[in-house]
Amino acid sequence: MHWTSQNEAPMMRNGLLALPLALLLGLLALGSASAVEAGAALSDIGQKTFAAAIAFAAAVASSGFGLARAGSAGLAATAERPEVRTTAIIISAFAEALGIYGIVVAFFILGAS
């Protein structure tokens, strides 16, 4: 298959990765829904762990995506104009902070009674 741009190949790969993950998440939700219908209630710690895992995974995936975009753009801008280096580092730090917020939210979910 011939790609017209370098950026299309990774985007296609990300799209192909998102589909199986969405299907897996749907199967997990379907399995837990059928278990509840059958009368087997999910444990409270299991629900908290699952919610914390989803919060952490979403935050870290978003942080990685944002850091990849902001970091590459920041490096390109710094190569052309060195005076924008500090701004590029600050913008990348915002993307990293998103992952840290995900960890904090996961700990809050696990610590809630």
Secondary structure per residue as TSV (DSSP state, phi and psi in degrees):
chain	resnum	aa	ss	phi	psi
A	1	M	-	360.0	137.2
A	2	H	-	-102.0	128.6
A	3	W	-	-99.5	139.2
A	4	T	S	-86.5	-16.7
A	5	S	S	-141.8	153.3
A	6	Q	T	-68.6	-29.3
A	7	N	T	-79.0	-18.0
A	8	E	H	-72.4	-34.1
A	9	A	H	-64.0	-49.5
A	10	P	H	-64.4	-35.3
A	11	M	H	-65.5	-38.9
A	12	M	H	-65.6	-40.6
A	13	R	H	-65.2	-39.8
A	14	N	H	-65.0	-39.3
A	15	G	H	-65.8	-38.2
A	16	L	H	-70.2	-27.3
A	17	L	H	-78.4	-32.9
A	18	A	H	-68.7	-33.8
A	19	L	H	-64.0	-50.5
A	20	P	H	-63.8	-34.1
A	21	L	H	-66.7	-39.3
A	22	A	H	-65.6	-39.8
A	23	L	H	-64.9	-40.7
A	24	L	H	-63.4	-43.0
A	25	L	H	-64.1	-39.4
A	26	G	H	-63.6	-40.5
A	27	L	H	-66.1	-37.6
A	28	L	H	-64.1	-42.4
A	29	A	H	-66.1	-39.8
A	30	L	H	-65.6	-40.7
A	31	G	H	-64.9	-40.7
A	32	S	H	-71.0	-34.0
A	33	A	H	-67.2	-40.3
A	34	S	H	-70.0	-31.5
A	35	A	H	-68.1	-36.8
A	36	V	H	-69.5	-39.1
A	37	E	H	-64.2	-33.6
A	38	A	T	-76.7	-7.3
A	39	G	T	101.3	-4.8
A	40	A	-	-89.1	95.9
A	41	A	-	-70.9	139.3
A	42	L	-	-71.9	145.0
A	43	S	-	-70.1	153.3
A	44	D	H	-64.3	-39.8
A	45	I	H	-68.4	-32.2
A	46	G	H	-66.8	-41.2
A	47	Q	H	-66.8	-41.0
A	48	K	H	-64.4	-42.5
A	49	T	H	-64.5	-42.2
A	50	F	H	-64.7	-42.9
A	51	A	H	-65.0	-40.7
A	52	A	H	-65.9	-38.7
A	53	A	H	-65.0	-41.1
A	54	I	H	-65.7	-44.2
A	55	A	H	-62.2	-44.1
A	56	F	H	-67.9	-44.3
A	57	A	H	-64.5	-42.1
A	58	A	H	-65.5	-41.5
A	59	A	H	-67.4	-41.8
A	60	V	H	-70.9	-38.5
A	61	A	H	-65.0	-42.6
A	62	S	H	-65.4	-39.1
A	63	S	H	-64.0	-43.2
A	64	G	H	-63.6	-41.6
A	65	F	H	-64.3	-46.2
A	66	G	H	-65.5	-38.8
A	67	L	H	-68.2	-36.4
A	68	A	H	-64.2	-44.8
A	69	R	H	-69.3	-48.6
A	70	A	H	-69.2	-38.0
A	71	G	H	-66.4	-44.1
A	72	S	H	-68.3	-39.7
A	73	A	H	-67.8	-37.4
A	74	G	H	-65.8	-40.1
A	75	L	H	-65.7	-40.3
A	76	A	H	-65.3	-41.7
A	77	A	H	-67.8	-37.1
A	78	T	H	-67.1	-33.8
A	79	A	H	-65.8	-34.2
A	80	E	H	-84.3	-41.9
A	81	R	-	-134.9	100.2
A	82	P	G	-60.9	-20.6
A	83	E	G	-72.4	-11.7
A	84	V	G	-92.7	9.0
A	85	R	H	-60.6	-45.8
A	86	T	H	-63.3	-41.5
A	87	T	H	-62.8	-40.6
A	88	A	H	-65.2	-38.5
A	89	I	H	-67.3	-40.4
A	90	I	H	-64.8	-42.3
A	91	I	H	-64.6	-39.3
A	92	S	H	-66.0	-34.2
A	93	A	H	-65.4	-33.2
A	94	F	H	-63.0	-39.8
A	95	A	H	-67.2	-37.9
A	96	E	H	-67.6	-34.9
A	97	A	H	-63.4	-29.6
A	98	L	H	-61.0	-40.6
A	99	G	H	-64.9	-38.8
A	100	I	H	-66.0	-40.0
A	101	Y	H	-62.0	-36.0
A	102	G	H	-62.8	-40.3
A	103	I	H	-63.9	-43.1
A	104	V	H	-62.9	-44.7
A	105	V	H	-63.2	-40.0
A	106	A	H	-62.2	-41.4
A	107	F	H	-66.2	-37.4
A	108	F	H	-63.7	-41.4
A	109	I	H	-64.1	-44.9
A	110	L	H	-68.8	-30.2
A	111	G	H	-85.6	-12.1
A	112	A	-	-69.0	141.7
A	113	S	-	-105.4	360.0
